[in-house]
Amino acid sequence: MNACQTRFQKNEGITDDSDTFYEETLAGGNRTNDPDLLRYFVDQSASAVDWLDQLGVRLSSLTTTGGMTVKRTHRPSDGSAIGGYLVQGLLEATNQRNIEMVLNARVTGLIQSQSKRVDGVEYIDVRGRLISVKSGAVIIATGGFGSNYKKIREVRSDLAKMVTTNHVGSSGDGIDLIKSAGGALRDLDKIQVHPTVHHESRFLVTEALRGEGAILVNKQGKRFVNEMDRRDVVSKAIGEQIEGQAFLIFDVLLSSRVPAVRFYDSKGMLHQEKSLRDLAEEAGIDGRNLENTIRQWNQAVTVQRDIYFNRVTGLDYPILKGPFFGVKVSPGIHHTMGGAKISTQAEVLNSEGLPLPGLYAAGETVGGLHGENRIGGNAIAEIVIFGRQAGRQAAAFTRNL
């Protein structure tokens, strides 16, 4: 989760500020980001980290992702995957507050008054019954449409044959509900392709590997890109390699810094050998070139200067100790940047730019924040920052009814 000027950064002596965070995210989105949403996002990021910490969700470990120049990506201290960690922590906080949740239900529509105020939903429960719930306000936070190939073909036919990292529930139903209520949509054609996806399993290989010192090589055993560049840049570079594939290379010491490696190993995704030459033979990579590439990389780490691709982050660790690991990766659909048009109050806006009373949205259901390309670590930040805002504003709206 990206955030700036946090107490965890200050504890490590990391200098950061909201203007730098803003400019790097704006550059990452090719300057097509919504400026108002982005300004609110960066300014509220530190308080979002503190809020999670108060709920017992501590993100004290720092790393960096592609497109960032400082360590502002906050992770669990044990290095575990942030998604499951965040969900578990918020679930415990929800249960402690006796907040009712309805599971295994399918929302079929929004309840709107003649004045277009949204004040409830209709859903089909696990027994097949149609239930209506009046609530005063509704927040839609149902994610994007990264697994809905029908929608993808409609807006980006060039991606229709690409694998997706998204689960089946990433279908865009919430976006459809917003549209049916009169909400405006934006940026639906802006779909992020993540550079490091294991195609056979469709699992995303975390950017933390590169942030902790892994490198990308092609079948010739050579680096071909700054691994910590923006996701769209790295994806394009991999696509230009033989068979549109590359290999992430790292050593056993990195595997101790990124526990996700154990998960990848359990899924049979990794090549693992005692020597680099054996790893190259197993993976079908030129062994002599790979050994030379690793020597060059280790020298870059020693002098803290990458003369080949100007990588300036993730230069903390050499690749030294076997066993050595490799995982074959290629680009895959990961994040849909388009969705509902909202205000900084998380209000869903209509085609005239006016709020739809009682309807709020947050997370990947929303468009505009990321522009044409999302920076790694900004999605978790987005769901927390705008999820909090949607909750606050929806509660205030219902109190004033």
Buried (B, 14 or more C-beta within 10 A) or exposed (E): BBBBBBEBBEEEEBEBEBEBBBBBBBBBBEEBBBEEBBBBBBBBBBBBBEBBBEBEBBBBBBBBBBBBEBBBBBBBEEBBBBEEBBEEBBEEBEEEEEEEEEEEBEBEBBBBEEEBBBBBBBBBEEEEEEBEEEBBBBBBBBBBBBBBBEBBEEBBEEBEEBBBBBEEEBBBBBBBBBBEBBBBBBBBBBBBBBBBBBBEBBBBBBBBBBBBBBBBBBBBBBBBBBBBBBBBBBBBBBBEBEEEBBBBBBBBBBBEBBBBBEBBBEEEBBBBBEEBBBBBBEBEBBBEBBBBBBEBBBEBBEEEEBEBBEBEBBBBBBBEEBBBBBBBBBBBBBBBBBBBBBBBBBBBBBEEEEBBBBBBBBBBBBBBBBBBBBBBBBBBBBBBBBBBBBBEBBEEBEEEE
